[in-house]
Amino acid sequence: MSSMRQSFYRLAAEALDDDPRVAMVFAEIGVAEMPSSHPRFYNVGIREQLMVGVAAGLALEGMRPVVHTYAPFLVERPYEMLKLDLGHNDVGAVLVSIGGSFDASASGRTHQAPEDVAIVGALPGWTIEVPGHADEVEPAFRRALASDGRVYVRLELGSNAEAHDGGRLKVLRRGSDAAPLVVAVGPTLDATLAATADLDATVAYLSTVRPFDRAGLRTALGGTDVVLVEPYLAGTSAAEVARALVDRPHRLFALGVENPELRRYGTPDEHRAAQGLDAAGIRASLLAFAA
């Protein structure tokens, strides 16, 4: 099975050939995987602010730019350009990141961005896709190319065993009427399913987190308890849950990457375990919440 990153490079190369609107704007990362001599492929070097500015200029000329690098260099370093060059000018682009929260853990904090979805979500008008499997990358990417809006597609090494339909919240396992609703985002699904295997819980999957499927959440929730399991900063979608359930009594428990920085590099799996995002950690947190 190809990785999410490999799927993206294949789809990006095809898009250059198939759609004359599409232009690729890279900053060294991934250049070797692409047809770099293509006239609509731009490598700006290690100049991430310029990368987003170039994309905005292409969009103003009617192009559909696709911008790609590691998450911290795509949404943190050029954040002002996302806000102004794209947002204030009200032009669209497709931002595709790799690295997730800590895929490049051995490279240290410079390559980690667990707060990426929270900061992109703080800007108006963004769609945010968090695929959980390589086969979910294609529909998410094609939806992004077909629109004219601002889209952030977040890719990482972690993957569920099976692909699921993206977009709206989808219930995969139904518990009792009063069971907590556990919403697993993107690549957290398999660990969540394993953690709840013998628990009374309704488990739902979500990969499009902005706009958040508030109606789907309301329909899926039978009791009062909601548990969010997100592969990035804990509580990133908490406000969305609160808005969805503003007229219904509820309790929310948000699992994800906690704010204190882990200063030991380790492997991505070790980071997930340290953050309580493996099956054992999720299960322990759910049992504590229920108690």
Buried (B, 14 or more C-beta within 10 A) or exposed (E): EEBBBBBBBBBBBEBBEEBEBBBBBBBBBBBEBBEEEEEBBBBBEEBBBBBBBBBBBBBEEEBBBBBBBBBBBBBBBBBEBBBEBBBEEEBBBBBBBBBBBBBBBEEEEEBBBBBBBBBBBEBEEBBBBBBBBBBBBBBBBEBBBEEEEBBBBBBBBBBBEEBBEBBBBBBBBEBEEEBBBBBBBBBBBBBBBEBBEEBEBBBBBBBBBBEBBBEBBEEBBBBBBBBBBBBBBBBBBBEBBEEBBEEEEBEBBBBBBBEEEBEEBBEBBBBBBBBBBBBEBBBEBBEEEEE
